[in-house]
Amino acid sequence: MKGDRVEIVVDFGDGSRNYEVVATRAGRRVDVRIARGVVEVTEVTRTGTPVRTARFMAARTLALVEYPASGTGALDGE
């Protein structure tokens, strides 16, 4: 959903760096996958086509925070 975003904090030895992947258009979402020592954050379309991907070593990833879009869905009022 537009507005979904994931913030990644990565250790670079001399400090840390922040990266952000955001769903930029309506119908897109951000998927997170962790496998084989790699954290992969991908913005995908409704049909599942990847638009852009960010990959980081899991051992160097300090934090991974998912921020869901603040929409006006049926569950938001509960």
Biopython code that builds the backbone (N, CA, C, O; Angstrom):
import numpy as np
from Bio.PDB.StructureBuilder import StructureBuilder

atoms = [
    (1, "MET", "N", (0.839, -1.165, 0.000)),
    (1, "MET", "CA", (0.000, 0.000, 0.000)),
    (1, "MET", "C", (0.892, 1.239, 0.000)),
    (1, "MET", "O", (1.917, 1.264, 0.682)),
    (2, "LYS", "N", (0.518, 2.249, -0.747)),
    (2, "LYS", "CA", (1.301, 3.479, -0.808)),
    (2, "LYS", "C", (1.496, 4.029, 0.595)),
    (2, "LYS", "O", (0.538, 4.155, 1.357)),
    (3, "GLY", "N", (2.722, 4.354, 0.931)),
    (3, "GLY", "CA", (3.039, 4.857, 2.253)),
    (3, "GLY", "C", (3.737, 3.830, 3.122)),
    (3, "GLY", "O", (4.355, 4.194, 4.122)),
    (4, "ASP", "N", (3.655, 2.535, 2.759)),
    (4, "ASP", "CA", (4.424, 1.522, 3.481)),
    (4, "ASP", "C", (5.894, 1.875, 3.369)),
    (4, "ASP", "O", (6.354, 2.295, 2.307)),
    (5, "ARG", "N", (6.634, 1.708, 4.456)),
    (5, "ARG", "CA", (8.070, 1.940, 4.371)),
    (5, "ARG", "C", (8.797, 1.058, 5.357)),
    (5, "ARG", "O", (8.249, 0.648, 6.380)),
    (6, "VAL", "N", (10.046, 0.774, 5.026)),
    (6, "VAL", "CA", (10.912, -0.025, 5.875)),
    (6, "VAL", "C", (12.205, 0.751, 6.054)),
    (6, "VAL", "O", (12.812, 1.207, 5.085)),
    (7, "GLU", "N", (12.618, 0.895, 7.307)),
    (7, "GLU", "CA", (13.869, 1.580, 7.622)),
    (7, "GLU", "C", (14.889, 0.529, 8.043)),
    (7, "GLU", "O", (14.591, -0.332, 8.870)),
    (8, "ILE", "N", (16.093, 0.599, 7.473)),
    (8, "ILE", "CA", (17.151, -0.350, 7.756)),
    (8, "ILE", "C", (18.356, 0.417, 8.284)),
    (8, "ILE", "O", (18.775, 1.406, 7.683)),
    (9, "VAL", "N", (18.915, -0.034, 9.408)),
    (9, "VAL", "CA", (20.119, 0.561, 9.970)),
    (9, "VAL", "C", (21.227, -0.472, 9.821)),
    (9, "VAL", "O", (21.110, -1.599, 10.301)),
    (10, "VAL", "N", (22.325, -0.066, 9.137)),
    (10, "VAL", "CA", (23.403, -0.990, 8.814)),
    (10, "VAL", "C", (24.714, -0.483, 9.398)),
    (10, "VAL", "O", (25.016, 0.707, 9.315)),
    (11, "ASP", "N", (25.495, -1.387, 9.991)),
    (11, "ASP", "CA", (26.810, -1.066, 10.542)),
    (11, "ASP", "C", (27.835, -1.046, 9.410)),
    (11, "ASP", "O", (27.923, -1.995, 8.630)),
    (12, "PHE", "N", (28.617, 0.049, 9.322)),
    (12, "PHE", "CA", (29.643, 0.163, 8.291)),
    (12, "PHE", "C", (31.040, 0.270, 8.874)),
    (12, "PHE", "O", (31.947, 0.760, 8.201)),
    (13, "GLY", "N", (31.240, -0.176, 10.113)),
    (13, "GLY", "CA", (32.556, -0.147, 10.728)),
    (13, "GLY", "C", (32.872, 1.206, 11.346)),
    (13, "GLY", "O", (33.194, 1.276, 12.532)),
    (14, "ASP", "N", (32.790, 2.274, 10.576)),
    (14, "ASP", "CA", (33.077, 3.618, 11.084)),
    (14, "ASP", "C", (31.821, 4.287, 11.644)),
    (14, "ASP", "O", (31.876, 5.444, 12.062)),
    (15, "GLY", "N", (30.720, 3.595, 11.657)),
    (15, "GLY", "CA", (29.445, 4.123, 12.150)),
    (15, "GLY", "C", (28.311, 3.338, 11.534)),
    (15, "GLY", "O", (28.493, 2.223, 11.045)),
    (16, "SER", "N", (27.149, 3.933, 11.566)),
    (16, "SER", "CA", (25.999, 3.260, 10.966)),
    (16, "SER", "C", (25.345, 4.184, 9.946)),
    (16, "SER", "O", (25.485, 5.406, 9.999)),
    (17, "ARG", "N", (24.634, 3.567, 9.028)),
    (17, "ARG", "CA", (23.915, 4.315, 7.991)),
    (17, "ARG", "C", (22.469, 3.851, 7.957)),
    (17, "ARG", "O", (22.172, 2.674, 8.163)),
    (18, "ASN", "N", (21.580, 4.792, 7.695)),
    (18, "ASN", "CA", (20.152, 4.486, 7.605)),
    (18, "ASN", "C", (19.727, 4.462, 6.149)),
    (18, "ASN", "O", (20.132, 5.308, 5.352)),
    (19, "TYR", "N", (18.910, 3.484, 5.819)),
    (19, "TYR", "CA", (18.333, 3.368, 4.483)),
    (19, "TYR", "C", (16.835, 3.217, 4.649)),
    (19, "TYR", "O", (16.363, 2.699, 5.660)),
    (20, "GLU", "N", (16.092, 3.669, 3.659)),
    (20, "GLU", "CA", (14.646, 3.581, 3.696)),
    (20, "GLU", "C", (14.125, 3.141, 2.329)),
    (20, "GLU", "O", (14.539, 3.674, 1.299)),
    (21, "VAL", "N", (13.224, 2.176, 2.326)),
    (21, "VAL", "CA", (12.546, 1.748, 1.102)),
    (21, "VAL", "C", (11.072, 2.053, 1.308)),
    (21, "VAL", "O", (10.471, 1.611, 2.287)),
    (22, "VAL", "N", (10.482, 2.821, 0.371)),
    (22, "VAL", "CA", (9.114, 3.299, 0.512)),
    (22, "VAL", "C", (8.288, 2.865, -0.693)),
    (22, "VAL", "O", (8.764, 2.901, -1.828)),
    (23, "ALA", "N", (7.045, 2.455, -0.440)),
    (23, "ALA", "CA", (6.102, 2.181, -1.527)),
    (23, "ALA", "C", (5.654, 3.531, -2.073)),
    (23, "ALA", "O", (4.914, 4.253, -1.406)),
    (24, "THR", "N", (6.094, 3.878, -3.279)),
    (24, "THR", "CA", (5.930, 5.233, -3.797)),
    (24, "THR", "C", (4.622, 5.481, -4.537)),
    (24, "THR", "O", (4.225, 6.635, -4.700)),
    (25, "ARG", "N", (3.951, 4.445, -4.981)),
    (25, "ARG", "CA", (2.711, 4.618, -5.741)),
    (25, "ARG", "C", (1.606, 3.752, -5.168)),
    (25, "ARG", "O", (1.861, 2.805, -4.424)),
    (26, "ALA", "N", (0.378, 4.087, -5.524)),
    (26, "ALA", "CA", (-0.776, 3.303, -5.081)),
    (26, "ALA", "C", (-0.674, 1.883, -5.627)),
    (26, "ALA", "O", (-0.306, 1.679, -6.784)),
    (27, "GLY", "N", (-0.997, 0.918, -4.799)),
    (27, "GLY", "CA", (-0.960, -0.478, -5.221)),
    (27, "GLY", "C", (0.378, -1.155, -5.003)),
    (27, "GLY", "O", (0.486, -2.367, -5.187)),
    (28, "ARG", "N", (1.392, -0.414, -4.620)),
    (28, "ARG", "CA", (2.694, -1.027, -4.358)),
    (28, "ARG", "C", (2.837, -1.307, -2.875)),
    (28, "ARG", "O", (2.220, -0.653, -2.034)),
    (29, "ARG", "N", (3.667, -2.297, -2.576)),
    (29, "ARG", "CA", (3.923, -2.659, -1.189)),
    (29, "ARG", "C", (5.410, -2.938, -1.017)),
    (29, "ARG", "O", (6.147, -3.051, -1.996)),
    (30, "VAL", "N", (5.835, -3.045, 0.214)),
    (30, "VAL", "CA", (7.235, -3.324, 0.518)),
    (30, "VAL", "C", (7.303, -4.686, 1.188)),
    (30, "VAL", "O", (6.652, -4.908, 2.209)),
    (31, "ASP", "N", (8.086, -5.604, 0.623)),
    (31, "ASP", "CA", (8.272, -6.945, 1.171)),
    (31, "ASP", "C", (9.667, -7.068, 1.754)),
    (31, "ASP", "O", (10.630, -6.521, 1.218)),
    (32, "VAL", "N", (9.763, -7.802, 2.870)),
    (32, "VAL", "CA", (11.044, -8.057, 3.520)),
    (32, "VAL", "C", (11.292, -9.555, 3.513)),
    (32, "VAL", "O", (10.405, -10.343, 3.840)),
    (33, "ARG", "N", (12.502, -9.944, 3.137)),
    (33, "ARG", "CA", (12.875, -11.358, 3.092)),
    (33, "ARG", "C", (14.256, -11.507, 3.709)),
    (33, "ARG", "O", (15.173, -10.762, 3.361)),
    (34, "ILE", "N", (14.413, -12.444, 4.604)),
    (34, "ILE", "CA", (15.708, -12.715, 5.224)),
    (34, "ILE", "C", (16.042, -14.177, 4.955)),
    (34, "ILE", "O", (15.339, -15.077, 5.414)),
    (35, "ALA", "N", (17.123, -14.407, 4.207)),
    (35, "ALA", "CA", (17.510, -15.769, 3.861)),
    (35, "ALA", "C", (19.004, -15.834, 3.551)),
    (35, "ALA", "O", (19.559, -14.937, 2.916)),
    (36, "ARG", "N", (19.634, -16.894, 4.002)),
    (36, "ARG", "CA", (21.041, -17.167, 3.702)),
    (36, "ARG", "C", (21.963, -15.998, 4.044)),
    (36, "ARG", "O", (22.901, -15.706, 3.303)),
    (37, "GLY", "N", (21.695, -15.334, 5.160)),
    (37, "GLY", "CA", (22.562, -14.263, 5.603)),
    (37, "GLY", "C", (22.388, -12.948, 4.870)),
    (37, "GLY", "O", (23.240, -12.065, 4.965)),
    (38, "VAL", "N", (21.288, -12.809, 4.136)),
    (38, "VAL", "CA", (21.026, -11.588, 3.383)),
    (38, "VAL", "C", (19.630, -11.067, 3.728)),
    (38, "VAL", "O", (18.659, -11.822, 3.744)),
    (39, "VAL", "N", (19.548, -9.767, 4.002)),
    (39, "VAL", "CA", (18.263, -9.103, 4.208)),
    (39, "VAL", "C", (17.925, -8.423, 2.890)),
    (39, "VAL", "O", (18.708, -7.623, 2.377)),
    (40, "GLU", "N", (16.755, -8.744, 2.344)),
    (40, "GLU", "CA", (16.338, -8.190, 1.059)),
    (40, "GLU", "C", (15.015, -7.455, 1.246)),
    (40, "GLU", "O", (14.027, -8.050, 1.676)),
    (41, "VAL", "N", (14.995, -6.157, 0.924)),
    (41, "VAL", "CA", (13.794, -5.337, 1.030)),
    (41, "VAL", "C", (13.423, -4.907, -0.383)),
    (41, "VAL", "O", (14.230, -4.287, -1.076)),
    (42, "THR", "N", (12.203, -5.233, -0.815)),
    (42, "THR", "CA", (11.794, -5.016, -2.198)),
    (42, "THR", "C", (10.472, -4.261, -2.266)),
    (42, "THR", "O", (9.529, -4.581, -1.542)),
    (43, "GLU", "N", (10.409, -3.264, -3.135)),
    (43, "GLU", "CA", (9.151, -2.601, -3.454)),
    (43, "GLU", "C", (8.566, -3.351, -4.643)),
    (43, "GLU", "O", (9.213, -3.478, -5.683)),
    (44, "VAL", "N", (7.330, -3.851, -4.490)),
    (44, "VAL", "CA", (6.708, -4.651, -5.551)),
    (44, "VAL", "C", (5.352, -4.070, -5.937)),
    (44, "VAL", "O", (4.696, -3.397, -5.142)),
    (45, "THR", "N", (4.945, -4.348, -7.180)),
    (45, "THR", "CA", (3.659, -3.899, -7.698)),
    (45, "THR", "C", (2.558, -4.868, -7.274)),
    (45, "THR", "O", (2.824, -5.862, -6.599)),
    (46, "ARG", "N", (1.337, -4.578, -7.667)),
    (46, "ARG", "CA", (0.200, -5.454, -7.342)),
    (46, "ARG", "C", (0.393, -6.862, -7.879)),
    (46, "ARG", "O", (-0.003, -7.841, -7.246)),
    (47, "THR", "N", (1.007, -6.953, -9.052)),
    (47, "THR", "CA", (1.194, -8.264, -9.686)),
    (47, "THR", "C", (2.421, -9.005, -9.170)),
    (47, "THR", "O", (2.663, -10.144, -9.568)),
    (48, "GLY", "N", (3.207, -8.373, -8.282)),
    (48, "GLY", "CA", (4.381, -9.027, -7.716)),
    (48, "GLY", "C", (5.673, -8.733, -8.444)),
    (48, "GLY", "O", (6.705, -9.323, -8.124)),
    (49, "THR", "N", (5.643, -7.836, -9.415)),
    (49, "THR", "CA", (6.850, -7.462, -10.144)),
    (49, "THR", "C", (7.704, -6.531, -9.282)),
    (49, "THR", "O", (7.227, -5.486, -8.842)),
    (50, "PRO", "N", (8.972, -6.907, -9.038)),
    (50, "PRO", "CA", (9.820, -6.029, -8.227)),
    (50, "PRO", "C", (10.169, -4.737, -8.965)),
    (50, "PRO", "O", (10.514, -4.762, -10.147)),
    (51, "VAL", "N", (10.076, -3.612, -8.261)),
    (51, "VAL", "CA", (10.404, -2.312, -8.830)),
    (51, "VAL", "C", (11.833, -1.954, -8.460)),
    (51, "VAL", "O", (12.621, -1.556, -9.318)),
    (52, "ARG", "N", (12.168, -2.097, -7.179)),
    (52, "ARG", "CA", (13.541, -1.869, -6.732)),
    (52, "ARG", "C", (13.803, -2.727, -5.515)),
    (52, "ARG", "O", (12.891, -3.052, -4.754)),
    (53, "THR", "N", (15.063, -3.089, -5.340)),
    (53, "THR", "CA", (15.455, -4.000, -4.280)),
    (53, "THR", "C", (16.695, -3.472, -3.585)),
    (53, "THR", "O", (17.607, -2.958, -4.232)),
    (54, "ALA", "N", (16.727, -3.600, -2.273)),
    (54, "ALA", "CA", (17.911, -3.261, -1.480)),
    (54, "ALA", "C", (18.340, -4.529, -0.755)),
    (54, "ALA", "O", (17.510, -5.214, -0.156)),
    (55, "ARG", "N", (19.630, -4.844, -0.805)),
    (55, "ARG", "CA", (20.155, -6.052, -0.151)),
    (55, "ARG", "C", (21.265, -5.669, 0.812)),
    (55, "ARG", "O", (22.121, -4.840, 0.502)),
    (56, "PHE", "N", (21.236, -6.290, 1.989)),
    (56, "PHE", "CA", (22.227, -6.027, 3.018)),
    (56, "PHE", "C", (22.642, -7.346, 3.662)),
    (56, "PHE", "O", (21.853, -8.289, 3.714)),
    (57, "MET", "N", (23.875, -7.414, 4.151)),
    (57, "MET", "CA", (24.330, -8.582, 4.893)),
    (57, "MET", "C", (23.598, -8.609, 6.232)),
    (57, "MET", "O", (23.547, -7.593, 6.924)),
    (58, "ALA", "N", (23.037, -9.742, 6.601)),
    (58, "ALA", "CA", (22.284, -9.847, 7.846)),
    (58, "ALA", "C", (23.179, -9.607, 9.058)),
    (58, "ALA", "O", (22.725, -9.059, 10.062)),
    (59, "ALA", "N", (24.446, -10.012, 8.975)),
    (59, "ALA", "CA", (25.369, -9.826, 10.093)),
    (59, "ALA", "C", (25.653, -8.347, 10.352)),
    (59, "ALA", "O", (25.989, -7.977, 11.477)),
    (60, "ARG", "N", (25.525, -7.497, 9.333)),
    (60, "ARG", "CA", (25.783, -6.059, 9.463)),
    (60, "ARG", "C", (24.522, -5.248, 9.749)),
    (60, "ARG", "O", (24.611, -4.050, 10.021)),
    (61, "THR", "N", (23.356, -5.879, 9.692)),
    (61, "THR", "CA", (22.101, -5.170, 9.907)),
    (61, "THR", "C", (21.847, -5.027, 11.395)),
    (61, "THR", "O", (21.731, -6.022, 12.110)),
    (62, "LEU", "N", (21.762, -3.782, 11.863)),
    (62, "LEU", "CA", (21.525, -3.503, 13.275)),
    (62, "LEU", "C", (20.036, -3.454, 13.605)),
    (62, "LEU", "O", (19.615, -3.935, 14.658)),
    (63, "ALA", "N", (19.239, -2.875, 12.710)),
    (63, "ALA", "CA", (17.799, -2.755, 12.962)),
    (63, "ALA", "C", (17.038, -2.783, 11.651)),
    (63, "ALA", "O", (17.527, -2.333, 10.615)),
    (64, "LEU", "N", (15.839, -3.318, 11.719)),
    (64, "LEU", "CA", (14.932, -3.366, 10.578)),
    (64, "LEU", "C", (13.546, -3.030, 11.116)),
    (64, "LEU", "O", (12.950, -3.821, 11.848)),
    (65, "VAL", "N", (13.034, -1.853, 10.750)),
    (65, "VAL", "CA", (11.761, -1.377, 11.289)),
    (65, "VAL", "C", (10.765, -1.214, 10.148)),
    (65, "VAL", "O", (11.039, -0.524, 9.166)),
    (66, "GLU", "N", (9.606, -1.855, 10.286)),
    (66, "GLU", "CA", (8.555, -1.748, 9.278)),
    (66, "GLU", "C", (7.496, -0.762, 9.769)),
    (66, "GLU", "O", (6.998, -0.873, 10.889)),
    (67, "TYR", "N", (7.162, 0.204, 8.912)),
    (67, "TYR", "CA", (6.124, 1.182, 9.204)),
    (67, "TYR", "C", (4.987, 0.973, 8.212)),
    (67, "TYR", "O", (5.122, 1.330, 7.042)),
    (68, "PRO", "N", (3.872, 0.405, 8.655)),
    (68, "PRO", "CA", (2.747, 0.233, 7.738)),
    (68, "PRO", "C", (2.109, 1.589, 7.415)),
    (68, "PRO", "O", (2.182, 2.528, 8.208)),
    (69, "ALA", "N", (1.499, 1.669, 6.265)),
    (69, "ALA", "CA", (0.823, 2.917, 5.846)),
    (69, "ALA", "C", (-0.313, 3.199, 6.802)),
    (69, "ALA", "O", (-0.996, 2.283, 7.259)),
    (70, "SER", "N", (-0.515, 4.466, 7.103)),
    (70, "SER", "CA", (-1.617, 4.849, 7.984)),
    (70, "SER", "C", (-2.825, 5.221, 7.142)),
    (70, "SER", "O", (-3.090, 6.397, 6.891)),
    (71, "GLY", "N", (-3.544, 4.211, 6.716)),
    (71, "GLY", "CA", (-4.733, 4.416, 5.888)),
    (71, "GLY", "C", (-5.984, 4.436, 6.739)),
    (71, "GLY", "O", (-5.922, 4.312, 7.962)),
    (72, "THR", "N", (-7.102, 4.590, 6.091)),
    (72, "THR", "CA", (-8.381, 4.575, 6.810)),
    (72, "THR", "C", (-9.121, 3.297, 6.496)),
    (72, "THR", "O", (-10.198, 3.325, 5.901)),
    (73, "GLY", "N", (-8.549, 2.178, 6.892)),
    (73, "GLY", "CA", (-9.163, 0.882, 6.643)),
    (73, "GLY", "C", (-10.135, 0.521, 7.745)),
    (73, "GLY", "O", (-10.295, 1.277, 8.704)),
    (74, "ALA", "N", (-10.786, -0.625, 7.622)),
    (74, "ALA", "CA", (-11.789, -1.055, 8.578)),
    (74, "ALA", "C", (-11.166, -1.394, 9.933)),
    (74, "ALA", "O", (-11.834, -1.255, 10.958)),
    (75, "LEU", "N", (-9.919, -1.829, 9.964)),
    (75, "LEU", "CA", (-9.279, -2.226, 11.212)),
    (75, "LEU", "C", (-8.640, -1.062, 11.948)),
    (75, "LEU", "O", (-8.255, -1.217, 13.107)),
    (76, "ASP", "N", (-8.515, 0.097, 11.317)),
    (76, "ASP", "CA", (-7.852, 1.222, 11.959)),
    (76, "ASP", "C", (-8.641, 1.790, 13.126)),
    (76, "ASP", "O", (-8.042, 2.335, 14.053)),
    (77, "GLY", "N", (-9.932, 1.685, 13.114)),
    (77, "GLY", "CA", (-10.762, 2.259, 14.164)),
    (77, "GLY", "C", (-10.873, 1.387, 15.409)),
    (77, "GLY", "O", (-11.401, 1.841, 16.423)),
    (78, "GLU", "N", (-10.396, 0.160, 15.361)),
    (78, "GLU", "CA", (-10.541, -0.755, 16.492)),
    (78, "GLU", "C", (-9.444, -0.573, 17.492)),
    (78, "GLU", "O", (-9.414, -1.267, 18.508)),
]
sb = StructureBuilder()
sb.init_structure("model")
sb.init_model(0)
sb.init_chain("A")
sb.init_seg("    ")
for serial, (resi, resn, name, xyz) in enumerate(atoms, 1):
    if name == "N":
        sb.init_residue(resn, " ", resi, " ")
    sb.init_atom(name, np.array(xyz, "f"), 0.0, 1.0, " ", f" {name:<3s}", serial, name[0])
structure = sb.get_structure()
